[in-house]
């Protein structure tokens, strides 16, 4: 649906949605022309469709699939875009001490959160042998990616949405759009300001709403200008077994859910950073994760976290900018 509304007649807000990357993508732009807005949004959607064909973990024709298929055999020649994504993923891995790891696929495949299947300790231990981002070799000169061990896979799921939002923003700007918001599922990239001069107000979900675990509710809001935000939470995909909660954010070192946080929201200058780092900081846990955020504040990173005791942390550079709804 495309619509417009504005307090200023010369500038309108236009919004359109589509299903891309197996999720809902919504793009909102500010423009004084419906034709320009519609054309820019459609071009951004087309770019995301193009990127999806390159980096889909499930498409046997994608370059990411080829990298996994040739694991332990030979390097794979990839496009500049795929090389960019792999390098961004490895950067997030290094900066979160492996909390984010694009090679965690073999472990993820052992779990089934839909059917509530918990793998055996032996199955997890075996899968962990093929998980290690340090075994990914990137050759920028020849534009190749190589997984050293046979059985390894490279999964872009933990960073692709934020990364894709950055590319969509680039296309929108190329079409003359100076302000907008790209939301790929829960990964959001904002740039410029709305017609009223304010930034883009984004809600952070409450991981433990009063209505019951996993139900909708807002914990806080934050206003974004030229920033991305991503949230990793234990409430997204989970099940209980013998009184224990198992959820989808897995620790690449143990193969089991990462404990310590209920929710981690990362705000960063780029979508790929907020996306990859929200998972990575979550896995690092409250002590190491919060310390890493403090170290990264000088690079424009901020965080709103809730640990599994309900304790809230807001980074210094976000204090006064985050409105806590739930007291």
Helices and strands as residue ranges (DSSP letters): E 3-5, E 12-20, E 23-31, H 34-55, H 63-69, E 76-77, H 80-95, H 105-108, H 121-128, G 133-135, E 136-139, E 144-147, H 160-174, E 180-184, E 187-191, E 200-205, E 218-224, E 227-233, E 238-241, E 244-247, E 261-268, H 271-284, H 286-296, G 297-299, E 302-307, E 312-314, G 316-318, E 322-324
